[in-house]
């Protein structure tokens, strides 16, 4: 399904009758309504960042629901698309934290290739209907992914922005991982603990401390 070592990690899920039934539900949604991201990009985060290569996880909610925006990476939009407000605030914090110039593109594929798993809790959405695919079954898969990453022997940084992402914290029990929590970067909450939280420098300090190559956050 994925094309890398995630297929081995998720084999129990992929082979289960329940998951196959769930995928049929998703296929029906795509067949009878306009859904995002494009079907071939639903698992883009896992395809771009193999299980072995994951150094950092950034948890999002569900994909952007506007035309041409979502491409399977949390907080990221395709090249040429206007940068959403939450991502603008992420870039502002990155600039404040590490002095990195604010990017003109909202495509975070480079981060994915650096080892940042940009995982939404729900991997699909109907056009113009945010959260429309919540509680269909995606959460069972993404919770399993977090649990699998929790079992990694190499340290991983989990970045949880906002209450929705913080719900995943209960699955991160391995003491050699780092959990970074703050308010969500949304304009409605960024001023209540996201700005000034320095997640990018904290992540790289932790990786360096554990003899892991830090993330090049520049887009």
Secondary structure, DSSP 8 states (H G I E B T S, - for coil): --SSTHHHHTHHHHTSHHHHHHHHHHHHHHHHS-EES-GGGTTHHHHHS-TTT--EEEEESS---STTT--SSTT---TTS---HHHHHHHHHHHHHH-----S----HHHHHHTEEEEESS--EETTBTTTTTTSSHHHHHHHHHHHHHT-SS--EEEEEHHHHHGGGGG---TTSEEEEE--SSTTTGGGTTTT--HHHHHHHHHHHTT--------
